[in-house]
Amino acid sequence: MFKKGNQIGKQTRLGPDWPGQRCGARTRAGKPCKKPALRGKGRCQLHGGKSTGPRTEAGRARIAAAQLKHGRLTKERRAEAKRRAEVGREIRAELKDIAARAVAYGWLDPDWKDQFKD
Ligand SMILES: [Zn+2]
């Protein structure tokens, strides 16, 4: 604990004589931030020193891979499901049209679907 006169660890404490680089930000109280700056950043983690995300394409791909859980809802998979649904709608519309024509030509009974009931 920090008791009066305690010299243990004094070099590593962040008091007024601390030799390291401070965060250069101004606080909401108008005073300079006293927290130590993150290495190579000049700001603490509260004032913009933390990572703002991957920059390179490889880094972005690595994060995307880390975020992927099962791949069932990727953009590609959803686009493919949408396309398959559209193909299904086209096929059903075509079958409906064929059945209507077959009924019109007398090749099918108007209530031909009833034979598949129960
Ligand atoms: Zn700060």
Backbone and ligand atoms as CSV (ligand in chain L), in Angstrom:
chain,resi,resn,atom,element,x,y,z
A,1,MET,N,N,0.843,-1.210,0.000
A,1,MET,CA,C,0.000,0.000,0.000
A,1,MET,C,C,0.868,1.247,0.000
A,2,PHE,N,N,0.300,2.354,-0.458
A,2,PHE,CA,C,1.052,3.615,-0.496
A,2,PHE,C,C,0.915,4.334,0.836
A,3,LYS,N,N,1.925,4.154,1.670
A,3,LYS,CA,C,1.959,4.874,2.941
A,3,LYS,C,C,2.950,6.009,2.822
A,4,LYS,N,N,2.797,6.994,3.645
A,4,LYS,CA,C,3.698,8.153,3.634
A,4,LYS,C,C,5.139,7.695,3.837
A,5,GLY,N,N,6.038,8.132,2.949
A,5,GLY,CA,C,7.432,7.775,3.101
A,5,GLY,C,C,7.825,6.464,2.450
A,6,ASN,N,N,6.883,5.759,1.883
A,6,ASN,CA,C,7.171,4.478,1.246
A,6,ASN,C,C,7.974,4.715,-0.027
A,7,GLN,N,N,9.150,4.099,-0.147
A,7,GLN,CA,C,10.018,4.293,-1.311
A,7,GLN,C,C,9.921,3.129,-2.303
A,8,ILE,N,N,9.200,2.090,-1.905
A,8,ILE,CA,C,9.135,0.899,-2.758
A,8,ILE,C,C,8.374,1.211,-4.046
A,9,GLY,N,N,9.013,0.946,-5.173
A,9,GLY,CA,C,8.364,1.131,-6.471
A,9,GLY,C,C,8.203,2.578,-6.867
A,10,LYS,N,N,8.940,3.461,-6.264
A,10,LYS,CA,C,8.763,4.889,-6.549
A,10,LYS,C,C,9.064,5.232,-8.010
A,11,GLN,N,N,10.070,4.529,-8.604
A,11,GLN,CA,C,10.463,4.822,-9.980
A,11,GLN,C,C,9.333,4.506,-10.971
A,12,THR,N,N,8.507,3.530,-10.613
A,12,THR,CA,C,7.485,3.109,-11.566
A,12,THR,C,C,6.148,3.779,-11.295
A,13,ARG,N,N,6.020,4.555,-10.258
A,13,ARG,CA,C,4.768,5.251,-9.988
A,13,ARG,C,C,4.569,6.408,-10.961
A,14,LEU,N,N,3.353,6.871,-11.098
A,14,LEU,CA,C,3.047,7.875,-12.111
A,14,LEU,C,C,2.822,9.254,-11.508
A,15,GLY,N,N,3.587,9.570,-10.490
A,15,GLY,CA,C,3.457,10.874,-9.834
A,15,GLY,C,C,3.997,12.010,-10.686
A,16,PRO,N,N,4.073,13.234,-10.140
A,16,PRO,CA,C,4.509,14.402,-10.929
A,16,PRO,C,C,5.921,14.275,-11.483
A,17,ASP,N,N,6.765,13.439,-10.861
A,17,ASP,CA,C,8.145,13.295,-11.343
A,17,ASP,C,C,8.320,12.128,-12.303
A,18,TRP,N,N,7.239,11.498,-12.655
A,18,TRP,CA,C,7.330,10.333,-13.545
A,18,TRP,C,C,7.934,10.751,-14.876
A,19,PRO,N,N,9.002,10.057,-15.351
A,19,PRO,CA,C,9.724,10.515,-16.546
A,19,PRO,C,C,9.061,10.130,-17.874
A,20,GLY,N,N,8.082,9.255,-17.851
A,20,GLY,CA,C,7.488,8.762,-19.105
A,20,GLY,C,C,6.634,9.790,-19.816
A,21,GLN,N,N,6.153,9.412,-20.991
A,21,GLN,CA,C,5.329,10.318,-21.798
A,21,GLN,C,C,3.877,10.289,-21.311
A,22,ARG,N,N,3.296,11.482,-21.142
A,22,ARG,CA,C,1.899,11.583,-20.710
A,22,ARG,C,C,0.994,11.684,-21.928
A,23,CYS,N,N,-0.269,11.353,-21.692
A,23,CYS,CA,C,-1.282,11.545,-22.731
A,23,CYS,C,C,-1.397,13.040,-23.002
A,24,GLY,N,N,-1.424,13.443,-24.255
A,24,GLY,CA,C,-1.452,14.861,-24.592
A,24,GLY,C,C,-2.841,15.451,-24.684
A,25,ALA,N,N,-3.876,14.649,-24.346
A,25,ALA,CA,C,-5.254,15.118,-24.514
A,25,ALA,C,C,-5.652,16.099,-23.421
A,26,ARG,N,N,-6.669,16.900,-23.727
A,26,ARG,CA,C,-7.238,17.800,-22.744
A,26,ARG,C,C,-8.523,17.148,-22.225
A,27,THR,N,N,-8.678,17.151,-20.906
A,27,THR,CA,C,-9.860,16.526,-20.308
A,27,THR,C,C,-11.060,17.455,-20.409
A,28,ARG,N,N,-12.224,16.956,-20.041
A,28,ARG,CA,C,-13.427,17.796,-20.078
A,28,ARG,C,C,-13.339,18.939,-19.079
A,29,ALA,N,N,-12.498,18.756,-18.056
A,29,ALA,CA,C,-12.294,19.828,-17.079
A,29,ALA,C,C,-11.329,20.880,-17.613
A,30,GLY,N,N,-10.792,20.686,-18.818
A,30,GLY,CA,C,-9.900,21.659,-19.431
A,30,GLY,C,C,-8.441,21.476,-19.063
A,31,LYS,N,N,-8.149,20.471,-18.232
A,31,LYS,CA,C,-6.771,20.233,-17.811
A,31,LYS,C,C,-6.175,19.104,-18.650
A,32,PRO,N,N,-4.849,19.079,-18.779
A,32,PRO,CA,C,-4.262,17.974,-19.548
A,32,PRO,C,C,-4.438,16.634,-18.832
A,33,CYS,N,N,-4.674,15.607,-19.619
A,33,CYS,CA,C,-4.828,14.256,-19.078
A,33,CYS,C,C,-3.509,13.823,-18.449
A,34,LYS,N,N,-3.599,13.165,-17.278
A,34,LYS,CA,C,-2.374,12.776,-16.572
A,34,LYS,C,C,-1.981,11.321,-16.844
A,35,LYS,N,N,-2.839,10.602,-17.518
A,35,LYS,CA,C,-2.533,9.183,-17.727
A,35,LYS,C,C,-1.322,9.013,-18.640
A,36,PRO,N,N,-0.575,7.934,-18.436
A,36,PRO,CA,C,0.549,7.679,-19.335
A,36,PRO,C,C,0.051,7.371,-20.753
A,37,ALA,N,N,0.787,7.844,-21.760
A,37,ALA,CA,C,0.410,7.586,-23.149
A,37,ALA,C,C,0.751,6.146,-23.506
A,38,LEU,N,N,-0.017,5.576,-24.413
A,38,LEU,CA,C,0.305,4.232,-24.914
A,38,LEU,C,C,1.553,4.349,-25.783
A,39,ARG,N,N,2.329,3.281,-25.812
A,39,ARG,CA,C,3.592,3.289,-26.534
A,39,ARG,C,C,3.400,3.699,-28.005
A,40,GLY,N,N,4.120,4.705,-28.418
A,40,GLY,CA,C,4.092,5.111,-29.815
A,40,GLY,C,C,2.828,5.820,-30.256
A,41,LYS,N,N,1.949,6.199,-29.314
A,41,LYS,CA,C,0.674,6.796,-29.686
A,41,LYS,C,C,0.524,8.252,-29.244
A,42,GLY,N,N,1.067,8.578,-28.086
A,42,GLY,CA,C,0.926,9.936,-27.592
A,42,GLY,C,C,-0.397,10.197,-26.895
A,43,ARG,N,N,-1.263,9.177,-26.840
A,43,ARG,CA,C,-2.557,9.309,-26.170
A,43,ARG,C,C,-2.788,8.058,-25.302
A,44,CYS,N,N,-3.596,8.236,-24.242
A,44,CYS,CA,C,-3.928,7.098,-23.398
A,44,CYS,C,C,-5.086,6.312,-24.036
A,45,GLN,N,N,-5.480,5.194,-23.419
A,45,GLN,CA,C,-6.547,4.381,-24.019
A,45,GLN,C,C,-7.903,5.064,-23.968
A,46,LEU,N,N,-8.029,6.091,-23.099
A,46,LEU,CA,C,-9.295,6.821,-23.025
A,46,LEU,C,C,-9.382,7.931,-24.062
A,47,HIS,N,N,-8.242,8.329,-24.624
A,47,HIS,CA,C,-8.235,9.485,-25.518
A,47,HIS,C,C,-7.714,9.151,-26.908
A,48,GLY,N,N,-8.106,8.021,-27.422
A,48,GLY,CA,C,-7.779,7.707,-28.812
A,48,GLY,C,C,-6.506,6.943,-29.021
A,49,GLY,N,N,-5.925,6.408,-27.963
A,49,GLY,CA,C,-4.705,5.636,-28.132
A,49,GLY,C,C,-4.955,4.201,-28.532
A,50,LYS,N,N,-6.173,3.723,-28.278
A,50,LYS,CA,C,-6.479,2.325,-28.579
A,50,LYS,C,C,-6.623,2.106,-30.072
A,51,SER,N,N,-6.575,0.849,-30.458
A,51,SER,CA,C,-6.639,0.482,-31.869
A,51,SER,C,C,-7.941,0.947,-32.495
A,52,THR,N,N,-7.857,1.396,-33.743
A,52,THR,CA,C,-9.048,1.782,-34.483
A,52,THR,C,C,-9.396,0.722,-35.525
A,53,GLY,N,N,-8.851,-0.466,-35.365
A,53,GLY,CA,C,-9.198,-1.563,-36.261
A,53,GLY,C,C,-8.155,-1.829,-37.314
A,54,PRO,N,N,-8.328,-2.953,-38.025
A,54,PRO,CA,C,-7.341,-3.343,-39.026
A,54,PRO,C,C,-7.313,-2.379,-40.206
A,55,ARG,N,N,-6.129,-2.149,-40.754
A,55,ARG,CA,C,-5.952,-1.211,-41.873
A,55,ARG,C,C,-5.724,-1.967,-43.187
A,56,THR,N,N,-4.887,-2.994,-43.125
A,56,THR,CA,C,-4.526,-3.696,-44.364
A,56,THR,C,C,-5.607,-4.711,-44.720
A,57,GLU,N,N,-5.622,-5.104,-45.978
A,57,GLU,CA,C,-6.592,-6.101,-46.455
A,57,GLU,C,C,-6.387,-7.426,-45.718
A,58,ALA,N,N,-5.118,-7.793,-45.496
A,58,ALA,CA,C,-4.815,-9.039,-44.789
A,58,ALA,C,C,-5.326,-8.975,-43.352
A,59,GLY,N,N,-5.144,-7.815,-42.704
A,59,GLY,CA,C,-5.621,-7.654,-41.332
A,59,GLY,C,C,-7.128,-7.727,-41.260
A,60,ARG,N,N,-7.803,-7.088,-42.215
A,60,ARG,CA,C,-9.263,-7.112,-42.245
A,60,ARG,C,C,-9.771,-8.534,-42.454
A,61,ALA,N,N,-9.087,-9.282,-43.319
A,61,ALA,CA,C,-9.485,-10.674,-43.582
A,61,ALA,C,C,-9.296,-11.530,-42.334
A,62,ARG,N,N,-8.207,-11.266,-41.604
A,62,ARG,CA,C,-7.934,-12.034,-40.389
A,62,ARG,C,C,-9.018,-11.787,-39.346
A,63,ILE,N,N,-9.458,-10.520,-39.183
A,63,ILE,CA,C,-10.510,-10.200,-38.222
A,63,ILE,C,C,-11.829,-10.832,-38.664
A,64,ALA,N,N,-12.129,-10.754,-39.959
A,64,ALA,CA,C,-13.368,-11.336,-40.478
A,64,ALA,C,C,-13.395,-12.832,-40.210
A,65,ALA,N,N,-12.239,-13.502,-40.397
A,65,ALA,CA,C,-12.159,-14.945,-40.150
A,65,ALA,C,C,-12.367,-15.243,-38.671
A,66,ALA,N,N,-11.852,-14.359,-37.816
A,66,ALA,CA,C,-11.994,-14.578,-36.377
A,66,ALA,C,C,-13.444,-14.367,-35.937
A,67,GLN,N,N,-14.178,-13.479,-36.637
A,67,GLN,CA,C,-15.561,-13.185,-36.265
A,67,GLN,C,C,-16.535,-14.220,-36.807
A,68,LEU,N,N,-16.131,-14.958,-37.851
A,68,LEU,CA,C,-17.022,-15.924,-38.489
A,68,LEU,C,C,-17.278,-17.108,-37.560
A,69,LYS,N,N,-18.577,-17.435,-37.324
A,69,LYS,CA,C,-18.880,-18.524,-36.395
A,69,LYS,C,C,-19.190,-19.820,-37.127
A,70,HIS,N,N,-20.084,-19.792,-38.114
A,70,HIS,CA,C,-20.414,-21.022,-38.831
A,70,HIS,C,C,-20.535,-20.819,-40.326
A,71,GLY,N,N,-20.608,-19.572,-40.803
A,71,GLY,CA,C,-20.635,-19.310,-42.235
A,71,GLY,C,C,-21.983,-19.513,-42.887
A,72,ARG,N,N,-23.047,-19.774,-42.102
A,72,ARG,CA,C,-24.362,-20.002,-42.712
A,72,ARG,C,C,-25.015,-18.701,-43.148
A,73,LEU,N,N,-24.567,-17.588,-42.616
A,73,LEU,CA,C,-25.209,-16.309,-42.924
A,73,LEU,C,C,-24.258,-15.328,-43.589
A,74,THR,N,N,-23.275,-15.836,-44.323
A,74,THR,CA,C,-22.379,-14.928,-45.027
A,74,THR,C,C,-23.127,-14.295,-46.192
A,75,LYS,N,N,-22.594,-13.186,-46.688
A,75,LYS,CA,C,-23.201,-12.479,-47.808
A,75,LYS,C,C,-23.416,-13.434,-48.989
A,76,GLU,N,N,-22.403,-14.270,-49.264
A,76,GLU,CA,C,-22.478,-15.184,-50.402
A,76,GLU,C,C,-23.582,-16.222,-50.197
A,77,ARG,N,N,-23.652,-16.778,-48.980
A,77,ARG,CA,C,-24.647,-17.824,-48.718
A,77,ARG,C,C,-26.057,-17.255,-48.789
A,78,ARG,N,N,-26.258,-16.026,-48.270
A,78,ARG,CA,C,-27.594,-15.426,-48.314
A,78,ARG,C,C,-27.987,-15.090,-49.742
A,79,ALA,N,N,-27.005,-14.621,-50.559
A,79,ALA,CA,C,-27.293,-14.311,-51.961
A,79,ALA,C,C,-27.667,-15.589,-52.705
A,80,GLU,N,N,-26.967,-16.692,-52.388
A,80,GLU,CA,C,-27.256,-17.972,-53.039
A,80,GLU,C,C,-28.651,-18.469,-52.644
A,81,ALA,N,N,-29.022,-18.342,-51.375
A,81,ALA,CA,C,-30.358,-18.758,-50.921
A,81,ALA,C,C,-31.438,-17.932,-51.606
A,82,LYS,N,N,-31.180,-16.632,-51.786
A,82,LYS,CA,C,-32.125,-15.754,-52.447
A,82,LYS,C,C,-32.312,-16.188,-53.901
A,83,ARG,N,N,-31.191,-16.514,-54.550
A,83,ARG,CA,C,-31.241,-16.938,-55.951
A,83,ARG,C,C,-32.034,-18.246,-56.078
A,84,ARG,N,N,-31.780,-19.197,-55.175
A,84,ARG,CA,C,-32.502,-20.479,-55.210
A,84,ARG,C,C,-33.999,-20.269,-54.985
A,85,ALA,N,N,-34.359,-19.359,-54.075
A,85,ALA,CA,C,-35.768,-19.068,-53.811
A,85,ALA,C,C,-36.429,-18.497,-55.057
A,86,GLU,N,N,-35.688,-17.635,-55.777
A,86,GLU,CA,C,-36.219,-17.037,-57.002
A,86,GLU,C,C,-36.426,-18.114,-58.061
A,87,VAL,N,N,-35.485,-19.044,-58.201
A,87,VAL,CA,C,-35.618,-20.156,-59.161
A,87,VAL,C,C,-36.854,-20.981,-58.811
A,88,GLY,N,N,-37.060,-21.239,-57.509
A,88,GLY,CA,C,-38.241,-21.991,-57.077
A,88,GLY,C,C,-39.526,-21.281,-57.456
A,89,ARG,N,N,-39.557,-19.953,-57.254
A,89,ARG,CA,C,-40.750,-19.186,-57.630
A,89,ARG,C,C,-40.999,-19.262,-59.126
A,90,GLU,N,N,-39.933,-19.169,-59.936
A,90,GLU,CA,C,-40.085,-19.251,-61.393
A,90,GLU,C,C,-40.641,-20.607,-61.805
A,91,ILE,N,N,-40.105,-21.683,-61.190
A,91,ILE,CA,C,-40.556,-23.034,-61.530
A,91,ILE,C,C,-42.028,-23.212,-61.159
A,92,ARG,N,N,-42.425,-22.765,-59.964
A,92,ARG,CA,C,-43.818,-22.907,-59.544
A,92,ARG,C,C,-44.754,-22.098,-60.437
A,93,ALA,N,N,-44.307,-20.895,-60.864
A,93,ALA,CA,C,-45.126,-20.065,-61.757
A,93,ALA,C,C,-45.303,-20.762,-63.104
A,94,GLU,N,N,-44.220,-21.376,-63.601
A,94,GLU,CA,C,-44.278,-22.070,-64.883
A,94,GLU,C,C,-45.200,-23.284,-64.794
A,95,LEU,N,N,-45.105,-24.041,-63.679
A,95,LEU,CA,C,-45.979,-25.204,-63.500
A,95,LEU,C,C,-47.450,-24.782,-63.432
A,96,LYS,N,N,-47.694,-23.680,-62.761
A,96,LYS,CA,C,-49.058,-23.169,-62.651
A,96,LYS,C,C,-49.602,-22.816,-64.037
A,97,ASP,N,N,-48.752,-22.182,-64.846
A,97,ASP,CA,C,-49.115,-21.798,-66.203
A,97,ASP,C,C,-49.398,-23.044,-67.047
A,98,ILE,N,N,-48.531,-24.070,-66.935
A,98,ILE,CA,C,-48.702,-25.321,-67.684
A,98,ILE,C,C,-50.021,-25.992,-67.296
A,99,ALA,N,N,-50.302,-26.043,-65.965
A,99,ALA,CA,C,-51.541,-26.674,-65.497
A,99,ALA,C,C,-52.753,-25.920,-66.029
A,100,ALA,N,N,-52.687,-24.576,-66.037
A,100,ALA,CA,C,-53.813,-23.771,-66.530
A,100,ALA,C,C,-54.047,-24.044,-68.017
A,101,ARG,N,N,-52.957,-24.152,-68.795
A,101,ARG,CA,C,-53.095,-24.446,-70.231
A,101,ARG,C,C,-53.655,-25.844,-70.453
A,102,ALA,N,N,-53.169,-26.808,-69.644
A,102,ALA,CA,C,-53.653,-28.187,-69.776
A,102,ALA,C,C,-55.143,-28.270,-69.478
A,103,VAL,N,N,-55.589,-27.500,-68.495
A,103,VAL,CA,C,-57.022,-27.454,-68.180
A,103,VAL,C,C,-57.776,-26.815,-69.342
A,104,ALA,N,N,-57.215,-25.744,-69.907
A,104,ALA,CA,C,-57.852,-25.013,-70.999
A,104,ALA,C,C,-57.981,-25.896,-72.230
A,105,TYR,N,N,-56.984,-26.777,-72.489
A,105,TYR,CA,C,-57.039,-27.682,-73.640
A,105,TYR,C,C,-57.837,-28.949,-73.346
A,106,GLY,N,N,-58.303,-29.088,-72.109
A,106,GLY,CA,C,-59.081,-30.258,-71.757
A,106,GLY,C,C,-58.253,-31.499,-71.437
A,107,TRP,N,N,-56.938,-31.330,-71.277
A,107,TRP,CA,C,-56.079,-32.475,-70.960
A,107,TRP,C,C,-56.125,-32.807,-69.486
A,108,LEU,N,N,-56.520,-31.814,-68.702
A,108,LEU,CA,C,-56.608,-32.013,-67.256
A,108,LEU,C,C,-57.987,-31.612,-66.777
A,109,ASP,N,N,-58.479,-32.352,-65.779
A,109,ASP,CA,C,-59.740,-31.999,-65.135
A,109,ASP,C,C,-59.541,-30.677,-64.400
A,110,PRO,N,N,-60.518,-29.741,-64.420
A,110,PRO,CA,C,-60.323,-28.463,-63.705
A,110,PRO,C,C,-59.976,-28.638,-62.235
A,111,ASP,N,N,-60.518,-29.685,-61.579
A,111,ASP,CA,C,-60.139,-29.900,-60.184
A,111,ASP,C,C,-59.219,-31.125,-60.070
A,112,TRP,N,N,-58.208,-31.149,-60.935
A,112,TRP,CA,C,-57.262,-32.270,-60.950
A,112,TRP,C,C,-56.479,-32.393,-59.658
A,113,LYS,N,N,-56.329,-31.275,-58.905
A,113,LYS,CA,C,-55.541,-31.313,-57.670
A,113,LYS,C,C,-56.256,-32.119,-56.582
A,114,ASP,N,N,-57.610,-32.253,-56.741
A,114,ASP,CA,C,-58.383,-32.946,-55.697
A,114,ASP,C,C,-57.949,-34.406,-55.548
A,115,GLN,N,N,-57.445,-35.011,-56.651
A,115,GLN,CA,C,-57.053,-36.423,-56.552
A,115,GLN,C,C,-55.857,-36.657,-55.628
A,116,PHE,N,N,-55.178,-35.564,-55.277
A,116,PHE,CA,C,-54.041,-35.710,-54.368
A,116,PHE,C,C,-54.411,-35.407,-52.930
A,117,LYS,N,N,-55.708,-35.122,-52.704
A,117,LYS,CA,C,-56.111,-34.780,-51.339
A,117,LYS,C,C,-56.094,-35.995,-50.417
A,118,ASP,N,N,-56.094,-35.750,-49.160
A,118,ASP,CA,C,-55.942,-36.689,-48.040
A,118,ASP,C,C,-54.913,-37.793,-48.294
L,1,ZN,ZN,ZN,-5.661,10.614,-21.846
